[in-house]
Amino acid sequence: MLTINLETARRFILGKQGLWPGRRWRGSQGTEQAMQAMEYLQLDPLQIIARSHDIKLYSRVLDYTPGLWEDTAYQQRKFFDWGGWLAARPMDELPHWRVVMRRERDAGTDVDTRIHTMALEHADAIAEMRTILGERGIVSNRDFEMATRTRTQSYRGRKDSAVALYYLWRTGEVMTHHRGNFERVYALTEAIAPAHLIRESDEAEADRFLVKKEISFSGLSRLNRTSDSWQRGVPFSKIKPIVAGLLADGEIIEVKVEGWKPVHYALASDVPLLDDLSAGRVPDSWTPLEKTTTEEAVFLAPLDQVSARGRAKIVFGFDYVWEVYKPEHQRKFGYYTLPILWGDRLVGRFDSKLDRTSSTFVILGLWLEDDALSTDNSFAEALAAGFARFVRFLGAGKLDATAIREPLLRQRISDLSR
């Protein structure tokens, strides 16, 4: 068992996700590289200042602009989106995911059995959509007027056409051809995926793949069953023998982090990275193209794997909750608060909005974990540089920092934004 300290664990988790010690990818090609390294790009339709998945890629890729991932996925066909836990995944992984798709169709273990129920309740609509897709090539749920459809109570749509298309997508008969205002436009799988990938992997091979991908996604993973990991298809009913086999074959290792009680797992292929970090070295493959996160602060997306769903508290001692779905009177900070990464620590958060009418990015509030940072010149410069890049990413023309209480931070951010 490998033993590491918390600093090493923190840097490893950040670095595996491309967030430390600085951005190491650029542009369109860098977007593909980042999406590969991240394992999953979780997609979310909510757009306040920008969508969560675009903010994730801004924080990892130089010169990233909102929507660039869509070109990589839907034009270049390097990725496909899928799942109840919606995420873009590398296209070459499709044979493994087709095992999960088939399990959902047949209501197997460790899957969402509601998908099988859809087939029973909407068989006629599913057959109809299958035929229409064959005739038209591409189909969106918007193509069907409510007046011509049967109303449903499904969590996946009010029309039977919506449920039928969703079922065909979840079970692998169709894929997302492209998106219009984030809504899926479907096509038959044969029209999208390369023919050699439209197959199923061996069952045991797929299970090992799912477990290893889950570990890589977290960097260090307990492999405990959660709602998200369950929806990612991890076969928890068979997890013990799979883990035992991967350990015996030397594909994963056990890791003990000082101060953490549970044992975690890491990929054996990541041991050289952990060795470098334990020795105080930055792995060569992680060398930033430009500034480090110490020189330029980075803002994390609400659904970023390194900080979402309570992980910020464990890894950084930073209590972060995305308050967007909380009633206003229950919010402690704000509707769309983003964590601030400086160096390898989460040091604060801010709430903001984008006034599209005046093209102004408005900071609604900023809160620091340590008040001493309010007079720290290095932090002030890094934070200002971070906001300058963020404003460019959002396409805003102006920045309004008047809500920031700390004079030094407010002045530096205002100066640099000009």
Beta strands, then each sheet from edge to edge (+ up, - down):
strand 1: 2-4
strand 2: 25-26
strand 3: 41-42
strand 4: 61-62
strand 5: 79-82
strand 6: 87-90
strand 7: 138-140
strand 8: 174-180
strand 9: 183-188
strand 10: 252-257
strand 11: 264-267
strand 12: 298-299
strand 13: 338-342
strand 14: 345-355
strand 15: 360-368
strand 16: 398-400
sheet 1: 1+ 10+ 11-
sheet 2: 2+ 4+
sheet 3: 3+ 6- 5+
sheet 4: 7+ 9- 8+
sheet 5: 12+ 13- 14+ 15- 16-
end
